[in-house]
Amino acid sequence: MSSKVINITLPDDLVKKIDRLAKSEFSSRSDFIRETLVRRLKHQRIVDEWGDDGEWETVVNFQDINPDGVPAEEVLEVLKKLTK
């Protein structure tokens, strides 16, 4: 897959936020912006309907449990333990 360099102009405060979030994910600015654009193009909301900016903490990664999928019953059991 080929790549193309593009130039965009962003407000300073937005660049600072991008850099801060990219650093927290051990990512470059370019990789962070690219991944965000890909998510948006796939209709994966970065900001939800309530205005959440997408800074979520992963509590359980079900792919670690089983990369091929986890039955709903197991998901519910883990969620029940988290709410206790």
Sequence and secondary structure as in RCSB ss.txt:
>XXXX:A:sequence
MSSKVINITLPDDLVKKIDRLAKSEFSSRSDFIRETLVRRLKHQRIVDEWGDDGEWETVVNFQDINPDGVPAEEV
LEVLKKLTK
>XXXX:A:secstr
           HHHHHHHHHHHHHTT  HHHHHHHHHHHHHTT  SS TT   S    S  HHHH TT   HHHH
HHHHHHHH 
